[in-house]
Amino acid sequence: MVDTTTKVQDALKIALEKEKASYKFYKKAAETVNDPGAKKMFSFLAKEEEKHINMLEEEYDKNILQEM
């Protein structure tokens, strides 16, 4: 039987995977492009994704690991 904690845990894991993939994409794009404006934009987006990753990891630690 799947309980609420398992569902939340799975959702957080999926969200983390998506955020990490987005971070890698934007970071690589920032390293690849030559246009300074595009480089700045992609760097900004990578930093935003990094914030999301940190937020989700904190949420996971706070809500999932404490329940184990």
N, CA, C, O and CB atoms as a CASP TS submission, in Angstrom:
PFRMAT TS
TARGET T0000
AUTHOR 0000-0000-0000
METHOD Language model
MODEL 1
PARENT N/A
ATOM      1  N   MET     1       0.843  -1.186   0.000  1.00  0.00           N
ATOM      2  CA  MET     1       0.000   0.000   0.000  1.00  0.00           C
ATOM      3  C   MET     1       0.885   1.245   0.000  1.00  0.00           C
ATOM      4  O   MET     1       1.853   1.326   0.757  1.00  0.00           O
ATOM      5  CB  MET     1      -0.958   0.001   1.224  1.00  0.00           C
ATOM      6  N   VAL     2       0.552   2.200  -0.842  1.00  0.00           N
ATOM      7  CA  VAL     2       1.316   3.437  -0.945  1.00  0.00           C
ATOM      8  C   VAL     2       0.681   4.473  -0.030  1.00  0.00           C
ATOM      9  O   VAL     2      -0.512   4.758  -0.124  1.00  0.00           O
ATOM     10  CB  VAL     2       1.373   3.949  -2.417  1.00  0.00           C
ATOM     11  N   ASP     3       1.502   5.033   0.859  1.00  0.00           N
ATOM     12  CA  ASP     3       0.972   6.052   1.752  1.00  0.00           C
ATOM     13  C   ASP     3       1.328   7.448   1.233  1.00  0.00           C
ATOM     14  O   ASP     3       2.029   7.596   0.232  1.00  0.00           O
ATOM     15  CB  ASP     3       1.513   5.851   3.181  1.00  0.00           C
ATOM     16  N   THR     4       0.832   8.456   1.931  1.00  0.00           N
ATOM     17  CA  THR     4       1.052   9.836   1.516  1.00  0.00           C
ATOM     18  C   THR     4       2.526  10.193   1.498  1.00  0.00           C
ATOM     19  O   THR     4       2.980  10.891   0.591  1.00  0.00           O
ATOM     20  CB  THR     4       0.309  10.782   2.429  1.00  0.00           C
ATOM     21  N   THR     5       3.279   9.729   2.478  1.00  0.00           N
ATOM     22  CA  THR     5       4.710  10.022   2.537  1.00  0.00           C
ATOM     23  C   THR     5       5.429   9.497   1.308  1.00  0.00           C
ATOM     24  O   THR     5       6.297  10.176   0.759  1.00  0.00           O
ATOM     25  CB  THR     5       5.325   9.424   3.796  1.00  0.00           C
ATOM     26  N   THR     6       5.083   8.309   0.878  1.00  0.00           N
ATOM     27  CA  THR     6       5.705   7.728  -0.312  1.00  0.00           C
ATOM     28  C   THR     6       5.379   8.560  -1.546  1.00  0.00           C
ATOM     29  O   THR     6       6.254   8.798  -2.379  1.00  0.00           O
ATOM     30  CB  THR     6       5.241   6.275  -0.513  1.00  0.00           C
ATOM     31  N   LYS     7       4.145   9.000  -1.672  1.00  0.00           N
ATOM     32  CA  LYS     7       3.745   9.825  -2.809  1.00  0.00           C
ATOM     33  C   LYS     7       4.503  11.147  -2.818  1.00  0.00           C
ATOM     34  O   LYS     7       4.977  11.588  -3.865  1.00  0.00           O
ATOM     35  CB  LYS     7       2.237  10.082  -2.777  1.00  0.00           C
ATOM     36  N   VAL     8       4.616  11.774  -1.663  1.00  0.00           N
ATOM     37  CA  VAL     8       5.350  13.039  -1.558  1.00  0.00           C
ATOM     38  C   VAL     8       6.823  12.803  -1.857  1.00  0.00           C
ATOM     39  O   VAL     8       7.448  13.592  -2.566  1.00  0.00           O
ATOM     40  CB  VAL     8       5.178  13.667  -0.150  1.00  0.00           C
ATOM     41  N   GLN     9       7.374  11.731  -1.327  1.00  0.00           N
ATOM     42  CA  GLN     9       8.775  11.392  -1.569  1.00  0.00           C
ATOM     43  C   GLN     9       9.027  11.201  -3.063  1.00  0.00           C
ATOM     44  O   GLN     9      10.008  11.720  -3.597  1.00  0.00           O
ATOM     45  CB  GLN     9       9.166  10.118  -0.793  1.00  0.00           C
ATOM     46  N   ASP    10       8.164  10.473  -3.730  1.00  0.00           N
ATOM     47  CA  ASP    10       8.304  10.253  -5.172  1.00  0.00           C
ATOM     48  C   ASP    10       8.191  11.562  -5.944  1.00  0.00           C
ATOM     49  O   ASP    10       8.955  11.804  -6.879  1.00  0.00           O
ATOM     50  CB  ASP    10       7.244   9.262  -5.666  1.00  0.00           C
ATOM     51  N   ALA    11       7.247  12.398  -5.557  1.00  0.00           N
ATOM     52  CA  ALA    11       7.060  13.683  -6.232  1.00  0.00           C
ATOM     53  C   ALA    11       8.297  14.563  -6.067  1.00  0.00           C
ATOM     54  O   ALA    11       8.730  15.214  -7.018  1.00  0.00           O
ATOM     55  CB  ALA    11       5.816  14.406  -5.683  1.00  0.00           C
ATOM     56  N   LEU    12       8.861  14.582  -4.868  1.00  0.00           N
ATOM     57  CA  LEU    12      10.065  15.382  -4.631  1.00  0.00           C
ATOM     58  C   LEU    12      11.251  14.849  -5.427  1.00  0.00           C
ATOM     59  O   LEU    12      12.047  15.626  -5.954  1.00  0.00           O
ATOM     60  CB  LEU    12      10.405  15.401  -3.139  1.00  0.00           C
ATOM     61  N   LYS    13      11.370  13.537  -5.515  1.00  0.00           N
ATOM     62  CA  LYS    13      12.460  12.947  -6.299  1.00  0.00           C
ATOM     63  C   LYS    13      12.335  13.306  -7.776  1.00  0.00           C
ATOM     64  O   LYS    13      13.324  13.647  -8.424  1.00  0.00           O
ATOM     65  CB  LYS    13      12.475  11.421  -6.130  1.00  0.00           C
ATOM     66  N   ILE    14      11.123  13.228  -8.302  1.00  0.00           N
ATOM     67  CA  ILE    14      10.894  13.578  -9.708  1.00  0.00           C
ATOM     68  C   ILE    14      11.191  15.057  -9.934  1.00  0.00           C
ATOM     69  O   ILE    14      11.843  15.425 -10.910  1.00  0.00           O
ATOM     70  CB  ILE    14       9.439  13.249 -10.128  1.00  0.00           C
ATOM     71  N   ALA    15      10.710  15.895  -9.030  1.00  0.00           N
ATOM     72  CA  ALA    15      10.955  17.334  -9.154  1.00  0.00           C
ATOM     73  C   ALA    15      12.449  17.635  -9.115  1.00  0.00           C
ATOM     74  O   ALA    15      12.937  18.470  -9.877  1.00  0.00           O
ATOM     75  CB  ALA    15      10.232  18.102  -8.036  1.00  0.00           C
ATOM     76  N   LEU    16      13.174  16.959  -8.231  1.00  0.00           N
ATOM     77  CA  LEU    16      14.629  17.154  -8.150  1.00  0.00           C
ATOM     78  C   LEU    16      15.318  16.744  -9.443  1.00  0.00           C
ATOM     79  O   LEU    16      16.214  17.441  -9.920  1.00  0.00           O
ATOM     80  CB  LEU    16      15.210  16.357  -6.979  1.00  0.00           C
ATOM     81  N   GLU    17      14.909  15.631 -10.005  1.00  0.00           N
ATOM     82  CA  GLU    17      15.490  15.183 -11.279  1.00  0.00           C
ATOM     83  C   GLU    17      15.268  16.224 -12.373  1.00  0.00           C
ATOM     84  O   GLU    17      16.179  16.526 -13.143  1.00  0.00           O
ATOM     85  CB  GLU    17      14.880  13.831 -11.705  1.00  0.00           C
ATOM     86  N   LYS    18      14.054  16.768 -12.435  1.00  0.00           N
ATOM     87  CA  LYS    18      13.725  17.769 -13.458  1.00  0.00           C
ATOM     88  C   LYS    18      14.532  19.045 -13.252  1.00  0.00           C
ATOM     89  O   LYS    18      15.053  19.615 -14.211  1.00  0.00           O
ATOM     90  CB  LYS    18      12.220  18.088 -13.435  1.00  0.00           C
ATOM     91  N   GLU    19      14.635  19.493 -12.011  1.00  0.00           N
ATOM     92  CA  GLU    19      15.394  20.712 -11.720  1.00  0.00           C
ATOM     93  C   GLU    19      16.878  20.525 -12.040  1.00  0.00           C
ATOM     94  O   GLU    19      17.518  21.423 -12.588  1.00  0.00           O
ATOM     95  CB  GLU    19      15.218  21.111 -10.245  1.00  0.00           C
ATOM     96  N   LYS    20      17.417  19.360 -11.697  1.00  0.00           N
ATOM     97  CA  LYS    20      18.828  19.094 -11.986  1.00  0.00           C
ATOM     98  C   LYS    20      19.083  19.048 -13.487  1.00  0.00           C
ATOM     99  O   LYS    20      20.110  19.533 -13.963  1.00  0.00           O
ATOM    100  CB  LYS    20      19.265  17.777 -11.340  1.00  0.00           C
ATOM    101  N   ALA    21      18.153  18.467 -14.228  1.00  0.00           N
ATOM    102  CA  ALA    21      18.294  18.424 -15.690  1.00  0.00           C
ATOM    103  C   ALA    21      18.236  19.834 -16.273  1.00  0.00           C
ATOM    104  O   ALA    21      19.000  20.169 -17.179  1.00  0.00           O
ATOM    105  CB  ALA    21      17.190  17.539 -16.319  1.00  0.00           C
ATOM    106  N   SER    22      17.337  20.648 -15.756  1.00  0.00           N
ATOM    107  CA  SER    22      17.234  22.030 -16.228  1.00  0.00           C
ATOM    108  C   SER    22      18.494  22.810 -15.889  1.00  0.00           C
ATOM    109  O   SER    22      18.994  23.582 -16.708  1.00  0.00           O
ATOM    110  CB  SER    22      16.006  22.720 -15.617  1.00  0.00           C
ATOM    111  N   TYR    23      19.007  22.608 -14.680  1.00  0.00           N
ATOM    112  CA  TYR    23      20.243  23.276 -14.275  1.00  0.00           C
ATOM    113  C   TYR    23      21.384  22.927 -15.233  1.00  0.00           C
ATOM    114  O   TYR    23      22.100  23.809 -15.708  1.00  0.00           O
ATOM    115  CB  TYR    23      20.619  22.883 -12.831  1.00  0.00           C
ATOM    116  N   LYS    24      21.541  21.646 -15.508  1.00  0.00           N
ATOM    117  CA  LYS    24      22.609  21.209 -16.420  1.00  0.00           C
ATOM    118  C   LYS    24      22.432  21.815 -17.808  1.00  0.00           C
ATOM    119  O   LYS    24      23.403  22.242 -18.433  1.00  0.00           O
ATOM    120  CB  LYS    24      22.636  19.675 -16.521  1.00  0.00           C
ATOM    121  N   PHE    25      21.187  21.851 -18.288  1.00  0.00           N
ATOM    122  CA  PHE    25      20.905  22.414 -19.604  1.00  0.00           C
ATOM    123  C   PHE    25      21.313  23.887 -19.663  1.00  0.00           C
ATOM    124  O   PHE    25      22.030  24.304 -20.572  1.00  0.00           O
ATOM    125  CB  PHE    25      19.413  22.258 -19.945  1.00  0.00           C
ATOM    126  N   TYR    26      20.848  24.676 -18.680  1.00  0.00           N
ATOM    127  CA  TYR    26      21.146  26.109 -18.689  1.00  0.00           C
ATOM    128  C   TYR    26      22.629  26.381 -18.477  1.00  0.00           C
ATOM    129  O   TYR    26      23.188  27.291 -19.090  1.00  0.00           O
ATOM    130  CB  TYR    26      20.335  26.821 -17.617  1.00  0.00           C
ATOM    131  N   LYS    27      23.268  25.601 -17.615  1.00  0.00           N
ATOM    132  CA  LYS    27      24.704  25.780 -17.372  1.00  0.00           C
ATOM    133  C   LYS    27      25.489  25.493 -18.649  1.00  0.00           C
ATOM    134  O   LYS    27      26.389  26.251 -19.010  1.00  0.00           O
ATOM    135  CB  LYS    27      25.189  24.857 -16.222  1.00  0.00           C
ATOM    136  N   LYS    28      25.153  24.411 -19.326  1.00  0.00           N
ATOM    137  CA  LYS    28      25.825  24.062 -20.583  1.00  0.00           C
ATOM    138  C   LYS    28      25.568  25.131 -21.645  1.00  0.00           C
ATOM    139  O   LYS    28      26.474  25.506 -22.389  1.00  0.00           O
ATOM    140  CB  LYS    28      25.346  22.681 -21.089  1.00  0.00           C
ATOM    141  N   ALA    29      24.338  25.614 -21.708  1.00  0.00           N
ATOM    142  CA  ALA    29      24.005  26.660 -22.676  1.00  0.00           C
ATOM    143  C   ALA    29      24.818  27.920 -22.400  1.00  0.00           C
ATOM    144  O   ALA    29      25.306  28.561 -23.331  1.00  0.00           O
ATOM    145  CB  ALA    29      22.498  26.978 -22.634  1.00  0.00           C
ATOM    146  N   ALA    30      24.966  28.278 -21.125  1.00  0.00           N
ATOM    147  CA  ALA    30      25.753  29.462 -20.765  1.00  0.00           C
ATOM    148  C   ALA    30      27.212  29.300 -21.168  1.00  0.00           C
ATOM    149  O   ALA    30      27.862  30.269 -21.561  1.00  0.00           O
ATOM    150  CB  ALA    30      25.656  29.730 -19.263  1.00  0.00           C
ATOM    151  N   GLU    31      27.724  28.084 -21.073  1.00  0.00           N
ATOM    152  CA  GLU    31      29.116  27.821 -21.443  1.00  0.00           C
ATOM    153  C   GLU    31      29.302  27.778 -22.960  1.00  0.00           C
ATOM    154  O   GLU    31      30.408  27.989 -23.458  1.00  0.00           O
ATOM    155  CB  GLU    31      29.583  26.504 -20.827  1.00  0.00           C
ATOM    156  N   THR    32      28.228  27.506 -23.686  1.00  0.00           N
ATOM    157  CA  THR    32      28.313  27.273 -25.126  1.00  0.00           C
ATOM    158  C   THR    32      28.119  28.541 -25.961  1.00  0.00           C
ATOM    159  O   THR    32      28.809  28.753 -26.958  1.00  0.00           O
ATOM    160  CB  THR    32      27.289  26.251 -25.528  1.00  0.00           C
ATOM    161  N   VAL    33      27.170  29.378 -25.539  1.00  0.00           N
ATOM    162  CA  VAL    33      26.835  30.551 -26.358  1.00  0.00           C
ATOM    163  C   VAL    33      27.936  31.601 -26.310  1.00  0.00           C
ATOM    164  O   VAL    33      28.681  31.703 -25.336  1.00  0.00           O
ATOM    165  CB  VAL    33      25.515  31.165 -25.892  1.00  0.00           C
ATOM    166  N   ASN    34      28.017  32.370 -27.375  1.00  0.00           N
ATOM    167  CA  ASN    34      29.011  33.443 -27.454  1.00  0.00           C
ATOM    168  C   ASN    34      28.420  34.807 -27.133  1.00  0.00           C
ATOM    169  O   ASN    34      29.135  35.712 -26.703  1.00  0.00           O
ATOM    170  CB  ASN    34      29.631  33.473 -28.830  1.00  0.00           C
ATOM    171  N   ASP    35      27.131  34.954 -27.340  1.00  0.00           N
ATOM    172  CA  ASP    35      26.470  36.236 -27.097  1.00  0.00           C
ATOM    173  C   ASP    35      26.450  36.541 -25.596  1.00  0.00           C
ATOM    174  O   ASP    35      25.935  35.743 -24.813  1.00  0.00           O
ATOM    175  CB  ASP    35      25.027  36.222 -27.667  1.00  0.00           C
ATOM    176  N   PRO    36      27.006  37.690 -25.188  1.00  0.00           N
ATOM    177  CA  PRO    36      27.057  38.023 -23.754  1.00  0.00           C
ATOM    178  C   PRO    36      25.677  38.091 -23.091  1.00  0.00           C
ATOM    179  O   PRO    36      25.520  37.681 -21.941  1.00  0.00           O
ATOM    180  CB  PRO    36      27.761  39.349 -23.568  1.00  0.00           C
ATOM    181  N   GLY    37      24.689  38.604 -23.810  1.00  0.00           N
ATOM    182  CA  GLY    37      23.340  38.679 -23.243  1.00  0.00           C
ATOM    183  C   GLY    37      22.742  37.306 -23.010  1.00  0.00           C
ATOM    184  O   GLY    37      22.115  37.055 -21.981  1.00  0.00           O
ATOM    185  N   ALA    38      22.938  36.422 -23.971  1.00  0.00           N
ATOM    186  CA  ALA    38      22.431  35.054 -23.833  1.00  0.00           C
ATOM    187  C   ALA    38      23.177  34.324 -22.722  1.00  0.00           C
ATOM    188  O   ALA    38      22.576  33.582 -21.946  1.00  0.00           O
ATOM    189  CB  ALA    38      22.566  34.284 -25.165  1.00  0.00           C
ATOM    190  N   LYS    39      24.484  34.537 -22.651  1.00  0.00           N
ATOM    191  CA  LYS    39      25.291  33.906 -21.603  1.00  0.00           C
ATOM    192  C   LYS    39      24.792  34.337 -20.222  1.00  0.00           C
ATOM    193  O   LYS    39      24.648  33.517 -19.314  1.00  0.00           O
ATOM    194  CB  LYS    39      26.790  34.269 -21.773  1.00  0.00           C
ATOM    195  N   LYS    40      24.531  35.643 -20.083  1.00  0.00           N
ATOM    196  CA  LYS    40      24.035  36.175 -18.811  1.00  0.00           C
ATOM    197  C   LYS    40      22.672  35.574 -18.461  1.00  0.00           C
ATOM    198  O   LYS    40      22.429  35.192 -17.317  1.00  0.00           O
ATOM    199  CB  LYS    40      23.936  37.711 -18.874  1.00  0.00           C
ATOM    200  N   MET    41      21.786  35.495 -19.458  1.00  0.00           N
ATOM    201  CA  MET    41      20.453  34.945 -19.232  1.00  0.00           C
ATOM    202  C   MET    41      20.525  33.481 -18.809  1.00  0.00           C
ATOM    203  O   MET    41      19.881  33.083 -17.838  1.00  0.00           O
ATOM    204  CB  MET    41      19.599  35.087 -20.492  1.00  0.00           C
ATOM    205  N   PHE    42      21.308  32.674 -19.536  1.00  0.00           N
ATOM    206  CA  PHE    42      21.415  31.257 -19.197  1.00  0.00           C
ATOM    207  C   PHE    42      22.074  31.052 -17.832  1.00  0.00           C
ATOM    208  O   PHE    42      21.695  30.146 -17.090  1.00  0.00           O
ATOM    209  CB  PHE    42      22.205  30.517 -20.274  1.00  0.00           C
ATOM    210  N   SER    43      23.048  31.880 -17.503  1.00  0.00           N
ATOM    211  CA  SER    43      23.683  31.795 -16.178  1.00  0.00           C
ATOM    212  C   SER    43      22.670  32.107 -15.086  1.00  0.00           C
ATOM    213  O   SER    43      22.625  31.432 -14.058  1.00  0.00           O
ATOM    214  CB  SER    43      24.886  32.765 -16.081  1.00  0.00           C
ATOM    215  N   PHE    44      21.863  33.127 -15.315  1.00  0.00           N
ATOM    216  CA  PHE    44      20.815  33.484 -14.362  1.00  0.00           C
ATOM    217  C   PHE    44      19.834  32.324 -14.176  1.00  0.00           C
ATOM    218  O   PHE    44      19.487  31.967 -13.050  1.00  0.00           O
ATOM    219  CB  PHE    44      20.066  34.745 -14.834  1.00  0.00           C
ATOM    220  N   LEU    45      19.397  31.747 -15.288  1.00  0.00           N
ATOM    221  CA  LEU    45      18.451  30.631 -15.211  1.00  0.00           C
ATOM    222  C   LEU    45      19.055  29.429 -14.487  1.00  0.00           C
ATOM    223  O   LEU    45      18.361  28.753 -13.728  1.00  0.00           O
ATOM    224  CB  LEU    45      18.004  30.220 -16.614  1.00  0.00           C
ATOM    225  N   ALA    46      20.332  29.161 -14.712  1.00  0.00           N
ATOM    226  CA  ALA    46      21.007  28.062 -14.007  1.00  0.00           C
ATOM    227  C   ALA    46      21.013  28.320 -12.504  1.00  0.00           C
ATOM    228  O   ALA    46      20.772  27.410 -11.711  1.00  0.00           O
ATOM    229  CB  ALA    46      22.455  27.887 -14.525  1.00  0.00           C
ATOM    230  N   LYS    47      21.290  29.566 -12.115  1.00  0.00           N
ATOM    231  CA  LYS    47      21.297  29.911 -10.686  1.00  0.00           C
ATOM    232  C   LYS    47      19.906  29.758 -10.073  1.00  0.00           C
ATOM    233  O   LYS    47      19.770  29.319  -8.932  1.00  0.00           O
ATOM    234  CB  LYS    47      21.803  31.351 -10.484  1.00  0.00           C
ATOM    235  N   GLU    48      18.884  30.118 -10.830  1.00  0.00           N
ATOM    236  CA  GLU    48      17.513  29.948 -10.342  1.00  0.00           C
ATOM    237  C   GLU    48      17.187  28.470 -10.140  1.00  0.00           C
ATOM    238  O   GLU    48      16.574  28.094  -9.141  1.00  0.00           O
ATOM    239  CB  GLU    48      16.510  30.581 -11.324  1.00  0.00           C
ATOM    240  N   GLU    49      17.596  27.645 -11.085  1.00  0.00           N
ATOM    241  CA  GLU    49      17.368  26.203 -10.951  1.00  0.00           C
ATOM    242  C   GLU    49      18.120  25.649  -9.747  1.00  0.00           C
ATOM    243  O   GLU    49      17.627  24.761  -9.051  1.00  0.00           O
ATOM    244  CB  GLU    49      17.801  25.464 -12.232  1.00  0.00           C
ATOM    245  N   GLU    50      19.312  26.178  -9.508  1.00  0.00           N
ATOM    246  CA  GLU    50      20.097  25.746  -8.346  1.00  0.00           C
ATOM    247  C   GLU    50      19.357  26.076  -7.047  1.00  0.00           C
ATOM    248  O   GLU    50      19.371  25.289  -6.101  1.00  0.00           O
ATOM    249  CB  GLU    50      21.494  26.419  -8.353  1.00  0.00           C
ATOM    250  N   LYS    51      18.716  27.236  -7.010  1.00  0.00           N
ATOM    251  CA  LYS    51      17.909  27.605  -5.838  1.00  0.00           C
ATOM    252  C   LYS    51      16.757  26.615  -5.649  1.00  0.00           C
ATOM    253  O   LYS    51      16.455  26.199  -4.531  1.00  0.00           O
ATOM    254  CB  LYS    51      17.356  29.048  -5.988  1.00  0.00           C
ATOM    255  N   HIS    52      16.127  26.249  -6.757  1.00  0.00           N
ATOM    256  CA  HIS    52      15.020  25.292  -6.684  1.00  0.00           C
ATOM    257  C   HIS    52      15.501  23.938  -6.168  1.00  0.00           C
ATOM    258  O   HIS    52      14.825  23.294  -5.367  1.00  0.00           O
ATOM    259  CB  HIS    52      14.361  25.127  -8.065  1.00  0.00           C
ATOM    260  N   ILE    53      16.673  23.515  -6.633  1.00  0.00           N
ATOM    261  CA  ILE    53      17.255  22.248  -6.174  1.00  0.00           C
ATOM    262  C   ILE    53      17.474  22.293  -4.669  1.00  0.00           C
ATOM    263  O   ILE    53      17.100  21.364  -3.952  1.00  0.00           O
ATOM    264  CB  ILE    53      18.591  21.955  -6.904  1.00  0.00           C
ATOM    265  N   ASN    54      18.080  23.375  -4.195  1.00  0.00           N
ATOM    266  CA  ASN    54      18.340  23.515  -2.759  1.00  0.00           C
ATOM    267  C   ASN    54      17.044  23.509  -1.962  1.00  0.00           C
ATOM    268  O   ASN    54      16.963  22.885  -0.904  1.00  0.00           O
ATOM    269  CB  ASN    54      19.118  24.802  -2.479  1.00  0.00           C
ATOM    270  N   MET    55      16.034  24.201  -2.468  1.00  0.00           N
ATOM    271  CA  MET    55      14.747  24.259  -1.789  1.00  0.00           C
ATOM    272  C   MET    55      14.107  22.870  -1.707  1.00  0.00           C
ATOM    273  O   MET    55      13.594  22.482  -0.658  1.00  0.00           O
ATOM    274  CB  MET    55      13.811  25.234  -2.511  1.00  0.00           C
ATOM    275  N   LEU    56      14.139  22.132  -2.804  1.00  0.00           N
ATOM    276  CA  LEU    56      13.554  20.789  -2.816  1.00  0.00           C
ATOM    277  C   LEU    56      14.329  19.827  -1.921  1.00  0.00           C
ATOM    278  O   LEU    56      13.732  18.982  -1.255  1.00  0.00           O
ATOM    279  CB  LEU    56      13.509  20.245  -4.241  1.00  0.00           C
ATOM    280  N   GLU    57      15.652  19.952  -1.902  1.00  0.00           N
ATOM    281  CA  GLU    57      16.458  19.096  -1.025  1.00  0.00           C
ATOM    282  C   GLU    57      16.158  19.386   0.440  1.00  0.00           C
ATOM    283  O   GLU    57      16.077  18.464   1.252  1.00  0.00           O
ATOM    284  CB  GLU    57      17.958  19.296  -1.305  1.00  0.00           C
ATOM    285  N   GLU    58      15.991  20.663   0.782  1.00  0.00           N
ATOM    286  CA  GLU    58      15.630  21.024   2.155  1.00  0.00           C
ATOM    287  C   GLU    58      14.257  20.462   2.513  1.00  0.00           C
ATOM    288  O   GLU    58      14.056  19.941   3.611  1.00  0.00           O
ATOM    289  CB  GLU    58      15.640  22.557   2.334  1.00  0.00           C
ATOM    290  N   GLU    59      13.329  20.571   1.588  1.00  0.00           N
ATOM    291  CA  GLU    59      11.978  20.043   1.806  1.00  0.00           C
ATOM    292  C   GLU    59      12.020  18.526   2.004  1.00  0.00           C
ATOM    293  O   GLU    59      11.340  17.989   2.878  1.00  0.00           O
ATOM    294  CB  GLU    59      11.056  20.403   0.615  1.00  0.00           C
ATOM    295  N   TYR    60      12.811  17.852   1.197  1.00  0.00           N
ATOM    296  CA  TYR    60      12.963  16.399   1.312  1.00  0.00           C
ATOM    297  C   TYR    60      13.541  16.038   2.681  1.00  0.00           C
ATOM    298  O   TYR    60      13.023  15.162   3.373  1.00  0.00           O
ATOM    299  CB  TYR    60      13.872  15.852   0.180  1.00  0.00           C
ATOM    300  N   ASP    61      14.614  16.722   3.056  1.00  0.00           N
ATOM    301  CA  ASP    61      15.248  16.443   4.348  1.00  0.00           C
ATOM    302  C   ASP    61      14.290  16.702   5.505  1.00  0.00           C
ATOM    303  O   ASP    61      14.217  15.917   6.449  1.00  0.00           O
ATOM    304  CB  ASP    61      16.509  17.293   4.516  1.00  0.00           C
ATOM    305  N   LYS    62      13.568  17.795   5.424  1.00  0.00           N
ATOM    306  CA  LYS    62      12.669  18.190   6.506  1.00  0.00           C
ATOM    307  C   LYS    62      11.463  17.258   6.625  1.00  0.00           C
ATOM    308  O   LYS    62      11.071  16.890   7.733  1.00  0.00           O
ATOM    309  CB  LYS    62      12.194  19.617   6.289  1.00  0.00           C
ATOM    310  N   ASN    63      10.887  16.882   5.510  1.00  0.00           N
ATOM    311  CA  ASN    63       9.622  16.140   5.551  1.00  0.00           C
ATOM    312  C   ASN    63       9.743  14.641   5.357  1.00  0.00           C
ATOM    313  O   ASN    63       8.887  13.897   5.835  1.00  0.00           O
ATOM    314  CB  ASN    63       8.719  16.669   4.522  1.00  0.00           C
ATOM    315  N   ILE    64      10.758  14.179   4.686  1.00  0.00           N
ATOM    316  CA  ILE    64      10.872  12.744   4.411  1.00  0.00           C
ATOM    317  C   ILE    64      11.858  12.079   5.361  1.00  0.00           C
ATOM    318  O   ILE    64      11.529  11.080   6.000  1.00  0.00           O
ATOM    319  CB  ILE    64      11.304  12.509   2.959  1.00  0.00           C
ATOM    320  N   LEU    65      13.053  12.621   5.456  1.00  0.00           N
ATOM    321  CA  LEU    65      14.072  11.982   6.294  1.00  0.00           C
ATOM    322  C   LEU    65      13.685  11.971   7.765  1.00  0.00           C
ATOM    323  O   LEU    65      14.011  11.025   8.482  1.00  0.00           O
ATOM    324  CB  LEU    65      15.403  12.687   6.125  1.00  0.00           C
ATOM    325  N   GLN    66      12.991  13.015   8.227  1.00  0.00           N
ATOM    326  CA  GLN    66      12.579  13.062   9.629  1.00  0.00           C
ATOM    327  C   GLN    66      11.506  12.024   9.943  1.00  0.00           C
ATOM    328  O   GLN    66      11.368  11.597  11.090  1.00  0.00           O
ATOM    329  CB  GLN    66      12.069  14.452   9.978  1.00  0.00           C
ATOM    330  N   GLU    67      10.746  11.619   8.928  1.00  0.00           N
ATOM    331  CA  GLU    67       9.683  10.635   9.145  1.00  0.00           C
ATOM    332  C   GLU    67      10.197   9.204   9.106  1.00  0.00           C
ATOM    333  O   GLU    67       9.476   8.277   9.474  1.00  0.00           O
ATOM    334  CB  GLU    67       8.597  10.809   8.109  1.00  0.00           C
ATOM    335  N   MET    68      11.432   9.016   8.663  1.00  0.00           N
ATOM    336  CA  MET    68      11.981   7.658   8.548  1.00  0.00           C
ATOM    337  C   MET    68      12.522   7.185   9.871  1.00  0.00           C
ATOM    338  O   MET    68      13.024   6.065   9.968  1.00  0.00           O
ATOM    339  CB  MET    68      13.078   7.601   7.490  1.00  0.00           C
TER
END
